[in-house]
Amino acid sequence: MEKFFFSKYKAVKKLGEGSFGKVYKAEYDGEDYAIKMEYKSKEQGLLEIEATIMSYLKGPYIPYVKSYGFSGNYNVLVMQLLDKSLEDLFNKYEKFSIKTTSMLGYQMVNILQFIHDRHIIHRDIKPDNFVMGAKENNDKLYILDFGLAKKYRSSRTLVQYPYIKKKKLTGTARYASIHALEAYEQSRRDDLESVGYVLMYFLRGELPWQGLRVKSKEDRYKRILEKKKETTSEELCKNFPNEFFQYVEYTKSLEYEENPDYDMLKKLFLQVLHNMKDKLDYIYDWTSKSDLNKRKNKRKKKEDSDKGNNTQEKNEDDSNNNAQIERINARNFQRDLTQDDKVESVCCIMF
């Protein structure tokens, strides 16, 4: 593991590997980072697309990009290190509670609203691509893997790109929307529909189209599409709060260019929590006392920082007030001198 990237990021632990390449935990100057590697090819790599889009989005739910470039035969992306993905957590717990799923759903819609407002759709919504923050940010949900993401409309005119039939699916079949499985151009509705399938996967433990017997990948896509079409929203959401049914039904009914009602969708999850006499407190099924302590320390640091800023602002205000008082005194003094001059002039005339 004595491998260095860009002559300074030292790989200390392998975090994962797949068809996309490898991911390492790395250290530099006392900080931890995640390093994603992708083997170079003649065509533009997914990692370059991901680095470009993440740098463009740059927001509260997006891991920050530290560096991107080439190292040997690999494209290399250095980014913020996060914690476990929702798929990792699901594999441990097998199902999530209604409360945890509702809080995740609220955040997922919020994240997609942030991305969509910036003219980008993700196109690969799945549990692996949602990751919890590390250390004091362990209550915060992030989204990553933008290799399949793209603009869905002109950022200047806001006109969406044409609704066309494509050659193949973009995304992950298990969570892809029905239109995506039919290989149509995707839009905001497809990301949101995929979130509905992800949430029901968390609640049910599996989806009706998992475990189908197939002969090939093409056959698998076809069977999943058929099963998704024949599974009604009522069947999919049976025995769970009605708000999940409303979410799935609404997102499946959206038109290609329709502007989704994100606020209404977020309120559905808040309503679930309210009905349970609970709230959006970010205490998940996996939240430990250690996690809560980290959050507590984070809040304390923020409060101390705010106090410091307030003290500085108060000192600045006091300084400004003192300066203003001095200006007023000087003006009054000048006015008094003028009045005295007038008095002396009068006296001279009189005598």
N, C-alpha and C positions, 0 to 999 in steps of 0.2 A: 504493500500500500504506500510505499515511498514514491508516489507518483505526484508530480507537480504540473499544474496547468497554468499557462501564461507566466511561468517561472515564479509563481507566488502562492497559488491556491493548492494546498496539500490535501490530497484525498485520504481520508481516515477510515471510511466505512462505505461499503457498497449497500445502497438502499433498495435497488431494484434493477430489473433487466427485462426487456421485451423486444418486440420486432422493431421498435423505434430506436433502440440503443440501450444505454446504461445510465443509471443515476447514482451519484456518489454524494456522501456528506464530505465537505471539505472545510478546511480552516485557513484563515489568513488574518494576521494582525489581531488575534484574540477573538475574532468573530467566526460564527459558523455559517456556511452557505450550502446550497444544493447545486450540484453540477450535473447537467444533462449532456450526454454525448450522443452524437448521431454520425454514422459513417458517411463520409463525403460521397457525393454522386455528381454526375454531370448536370442533373436537373436541380432546380431549387429545392432545398431540403425543407421538411416540415419545421425543423428547429429554427431556421431563419425566419419563417413566417411567424412562428410563435414569439420569438424575440421582438420582432417588429410590432406585432399587435399588442403585446404586453407593455412595451415602451410607449406606444401610442395611448393606450387606455389609462395607464398609471393612476390607479385609484385605491380606495380603502379596501377593496375586496380582491385586489390583484397583487400577486407576489411581485416585489420590485426586481427589476433586472439590474444586476451589478455589472455584468460584462458579457459580450458575445464576440466570438471570433473562431479561429482555427487552431487546432493543436494536433500536429502529425496528420493522420488520416481522418480526423474527426472534426465535425462542427461542435463547438462547445458553448453552452449557455450557463452562466453563473447567475444564480438567482437566490432570493430569500428562502431560507430553510423553514419548512413548515413541519407539522406533526403528522399524525395518521390520517389516511383518507377515510371517507365514510364506508368504503368497501371493506377496509381493514377492520374497522370497528364493527361493522355488520357481521363479518365472519366470526367475530368473537362472541357477539351477543345473539346472533341468529335472527332476532327481531328487535325492532325499536318500539318503545312505548308511544302512545298517541301524543303525549306531551312533547317528547323529543322530536318526533316526526313533524309535528306542527311548527315547532320552533325552527327546524331545518327548512321546512317549506316556506315559511315567512322570509327567511334569509335568502333562499334560492331565488325567489321572485324578485326580491330587492336587488340582488346581484345582477340578474338578467335585465332588469329595468335600467340599471346603471350602464351595462354593456350596450343594450339596444339603443339607448338614447345617444350613444356615440357611434351609431350606424353599423355596429358589428353584431353578427350572430355567431354562436359558438359551434353548433352543428355536431357536437359529440357529448351531449349531456348524459352522464352516468356517475354512479357512486365513486368510482376511482378518481374522477376529476374534481371532486369537492373534497377539500382538505381542511382540517382544523389547524388553527394557528398554534405556534409553539410558545412555551414559557408563559409569560403574563398575558399573552393573546390567545390562550387556550379556549376561550369562549367564542372566538370569532371564526366564521366560516369563510374560506377562500375558494376561488375557482382557478383551475390551471389547465394546461394542455390545450393551447390555442392553435395547434398545428392544422386543424381542419376548419378553423374560423375564417370568416370572410365578411366583407361589406355586403349588406343587403340592399342598400339604397345610396343614392348620391348624397354626399354630405353638403353639397351646395344647394341642390333643388329639392332634396328629400324625396325624390321620385324613386320608387322601388324598381329593382331590376326585373326583367320579364319573367313571367311564370312559364317555365319551359320544362319539357321532359328530358331527363338526362339519361346517361347510359347505365349508371349503377348507383347503389346506395352510398351516401356519405354519412358516416357515423357508426353507432353500435346497434345492431338489429334489435336486441332485447329491449332497448329503451327508445328506439327511433319512433318518430311519429308515423302514422299510416301513410301520409303523403310522402315522407322521406323514403319509406320502404317501397313505395311505388316509383321512386327515383325522380320525383318532381323537385324543382328548385325550392329551396327552403326559405322561410322567413321567420319572424318573431314567434308566430304561433307554434312552430315546430319545436323550438327550444322549450316553450312552456308546456306543451303536451308531453314532452319527454320527462319533465319534472314530475308530472302526475304519475307516470309509470314508475319512476324512481321511488316516490313516496309510498305507493302501494306495495312495492317490493319490500320496503322497510317494514310496513305494517303486517303484511301477509306472510313474509318469509320467503316467498317465491311468487312468480307470475305464471298465469295459466299457459303461456307459450314457452315455458322452460321445459327441458327434457324431452323435446319432440324427437322422434326417431326419423333421421334423414340420411340420405345417401351422399349428398354433396352440399357445399356452401350455398349454391344457388337454390337448391331444394329447401335448405333450411330457411333462407330468406322468404321464400314463397310460402312455406308452412306457417312461419311466424306472422306474416301479413294476413293470411287467411284466418288464423286464430284471433288476431287482434280485431279484425273486422267483425267476427262472429261473437266476440265477448262484449256484452253491453257494459256501459258504465255502472249500471246497477249491480251486475254480477261481479265486476271487478272490485267494487267498493262495499260489497255486502258485509254487514256486521260492524261497520265503522261509521264514525260521525258523518252526517249527511253533507257536511261542508266539503269533504273529500270527493264525494260524488259530484257536487256542484262544480268543483274545480276541474275535474276530468271532463265533465260534460261541456263546460264552457270553452275550455281550450281546444277540444276536438271540433267545436262548431265555428271557430274563428275563420274568417276569410283570409286569403293570402296577404292582402295589403292592409287588413284591418289593424287599427291601433289597439292593442290589448288594454283592458282596464286593470292595470297592475295594482292600484290601490284597493279595488274591490277584492282581488285575489288575496292580497295580504290580509285584508280584514277577515276573510274566511278562516284563516289560521288563528287569528287573534280571537275570533268568536269561539273556536274549539276550546282554546285555553280558558276563556271566560266561562263557558258552560261547565268546565271542569273545576271552576273556582280556583284557577291557577293563573299564572301570568308569564310573560316573556322574560324570565329571569336567567336564561342561558345556563341552567343547571340540567345537564343532559344525563342520560342513563349511565354514562361513563365518568361523570364528573366526580373527582375525589376531593378529600379535604385539602390535599396538597395543591390541587388546582385552585380551590377557593382561596387558599392563602396567597398564592401567586397573584390572583386578581386583587385581593385586599391590599397587597404591597404596591401593586400598580396604581390603585386608587389613591393610596396614601402619598405616593410620589407625585401624582398629579395634583392632589390637594396642596402639598408643600410647594410645588412649582407655581400653582395659582396664587398661593399666599405671597410667594416671593415676587411674583409679577404685580400683585395688588400693592405690596409694599413699595415696589419701585414706582408704580403709577402714582401712589399717594405722595411719595417724595417729589415726583415730577410735578404733581398738582400743587403741592406746598410751595415748591420752587417757583412755579408759574404764578401762584397767588401772591407770593412775596414780591416777585418782580412787578406784578400788576399794582400792588400796593405802593411800591416805590415810585412807579410811573405816576400814579394818582397824586402822591405826596409832592412829587416834583412839579406836577402841573398846578397843584394848589399853591405851592410855594411861588411859582412863577406868576400866578394870578395875583397873589398877595403883593408881590413886588410891584406889579403893574398898578394895583390899587394905591400903593404907597407913593408911586411916582405921580399919580393923578392928584393925590392929596397935596404933595409938595408943590406941584404946579399951581394949584388953587391958592395955596398959602403965599406963593411968590407974587401972584397977581394981586392978592388982597393987600399985600404990604409993599 
